[in-house]
Amino acid sequence: MKKAINGGLLLGILCAVWQVIMGVTGWYLTPVMFNLFWIVILIQAVVIYLYLNKSVKENTYWAQVGYGTLISFYGGLVLFIFSILFTTVLFPNYFNDLQMMQEKLLTEAGKSPEEIKAQIALTSQTQTTFLQAL
């Protein structure tokens, strides 16, 4: 159990660090660079692999599945809390910045002001601190 908590803490902290890098560099404001956010999947795969590799000889398959799930769960808790802090304390204009980026992209795509307004209204429903963290 302690190893799963340690693995989860490492996972959450590494993903939080990557989130800060995305914020500080402003990559979340550039559509192409925004896709780098998905590096968190690679971080998770590496952390889980390293932790499961240590116990592969002493655990059964299902024990390893449970262990990996626990690591992900604890990492998710850390990252959930950090994501709330990220969008409320560290980058309080995060959602406004995303909205401006979306408006710019839609304008460049030739959308009418009405279409842009409708699209922004639709996405703003899911761009909340809680839903983003979830």
C-alpha positions as MATLAB code, in Angstrom:
seq = 'MKKAINGGLLLGILCAVWQVIMGVTGWYLTPVMFNLFWIVILIQAVVIYLYLNKSVKENTYWAQVGYGTLISFYGGLVLFIFSILFTTVLFPNYFNDLQMMQEKLLTEAGKSPEEIKAQIALTSQTQTTFLQAL';
ca = [
       0.000    0.000    0.000;
       2.813    2.420    0.901;
       4.465    1.795   -2.475;
       1.187    2.586   -4.241;
       0.870    5.845   -2.317;
       4.480    6.765   -3.118;
       3.940    5.902   -6.777;
       0.741    7.943   -6.836;
       2.455   10.916   -5.229;
       5.274   10.716   -7.769;
       2.780   10.423  -10.606;
       0.712   13.373   -9.369;
       3.745   15.567   -8.765;
       5.308   14.823  -12.156;
       2.031   15.556  -13.945;
       1.609   18.743  -11.904;
       5.120   19.837  -12.863;
       4.276   19.224  -16.522;
       1.084   21.252  -16.103;
       3.110   24.144  -14.657;
       5.564   23.914  -17.563;
       2.633   24.135  -19.980;
       1.337   27.188  -18.114;
       4.610   29.053  -17.619;
       5.688   28.604  -21.236;
       2.227   29.573  -22.506;
       2.047   26.389  -24.577;
      -1.587   25.957  -23.574;
      -2.304   29.076  -25.655;
      -0.846   27.669  -28.870;
      -3.027   25.049  -30.577;
      -0.115   22.917  -31.768;
       1.763   23.081  -28.466;
      -1.450   22.515  -26.481;
      -1.325   18.906  -27.666;
       1.871   18.451  -25.652;
      -0.387   18.295  -22.607;
      -0.969   14.638  -23.479;
       2.586   13.862  -22.386;
       0.931   13.165  -19.045;
      -0.104    9.800  -20.519;
       3.549    8.972  -21.137;
       4.420   10.109  -17.604;
       1.732    7.834  -16.185;
       2.848    4.858  -18.270;
       6.477    5.266  -17.212;
       5.692    5.700  -13.497;
       3.341    2.716  -13.432;
       5.792    0.577  -15.399;
       8.649    1.418  -13.037;
       6.600    0.697   -9.917;
       5.019   -2.490  -11.260;
       8.340   -3.758  -12.564;
       9.677   -3.789   -8.990;
       6.986   -6.187   -7.789;
       6.324   -8.329  -10.847;
       7.949  -11.480   -9.414;
       6.115  -11.422   -6.104;
       2.609  -10.428   -7.270;
      -0.016  -12.132   -9.368;
      -1.430  -10.530  -12.487;
      -4.520   -9.236  -10.675;
      -2.449   -7.919   -7.792;
      -0.420   -5.946  -10.335;
      -3.622   -4.615  -11.921;
      -4.839   -3.511   -8.496;
      -1.481   -1.981   -7.653;
      -1.415   -0.006  -10.921;
      -4.982    1.127  -10.332;
      -4.096    2.358   -6.844;
      -1.101    4.277   -8.172;
      -3.366    5.921  -10.753;
      -6.008    6.674   -8.132;
      -3.587    8.372   -5.736;
      -1.923   10.242   -8.575;
      -5.350   11.363   -9.741;
      -6.190   12.728   -6.293;
      -2.984   14.761   -6.199;
      -3.527   16.050   -9.708;
      -7.209   16.850   -9.073;
      -6.285   19.087   -6.154;
      -3.396   20.642   -8.050;
      -5.564   21.313  -11.111;
      -7.983   23.295   -8.976;
      -5.080   25.340   -7.616;
      -3.693   25.742  -11.130;
      -6.857   27.279  -12.570;
      -7.798   29.334   -9.506;
      -4.489   30.501   -8.001;
      -1.571   30.042  -10.399;
      -3.379   30.852  -13.663;
      -6.702   32.489  -12.743;
      -7.211   33.656  -16.357;
      -6.696   30.160  -17.760;
     -10.239   29.730  -19.051;
     -10.404   33.257  -20.452;
      -7.131   32.616  -22.278;
      -8.505   29.377  -23.732;
     -11.651   31.183  -24.825;
      -9.627   33.874  -26.613;
      -7.562   31.189  -28.343;
     -10.750   29.434  -29.438;
     -12.242   32.688  -30.774;
      -9.089   33.354  -32.755;
      -9.091   29.851  -34.253;
     -12.756   30.048  -35.179;
     -12.278   33.484  -36.751;
      -9.333   32.199  -38.776;
     -11.491   29.266  -39.873;
     -13.987   31.739  -41.342;
     -16.813   31.214  -38.859;
     -19.435   33.914  -38.491;
     -19.700   35.885  -35.235;
     -22.934   34.015  -34.409;
     -21.261   30.627  -34.927;
     -18.315   31.723  -32.807;
     -20.587   32.937  -30.024;
     -22.546   29.665  -30.065;
     -19.388   27.548  -29.997;
     -17.890   29.599  -27.158;
     -21.126   29.282  -25.181;
     -21.105   25.521  -25.695;
     -17.525   24.990  -24.580;
     -17.747   27.438  -21.673;
     -20.231   25.067  -20.025;
     -17.507   22.438  -19.613;
     -14.633   24.827  -18.934;
     -15.045   25.086  -15.193;
     -12.449   24.592  -12.500;
     -14.092   21.422  -11.192;
     -14.759   19.800  -14.556;
     -11.278   20.626  -15.824;
      -9.735   19.049  -12.716;
     -11.999   16.026  -12.999;
];
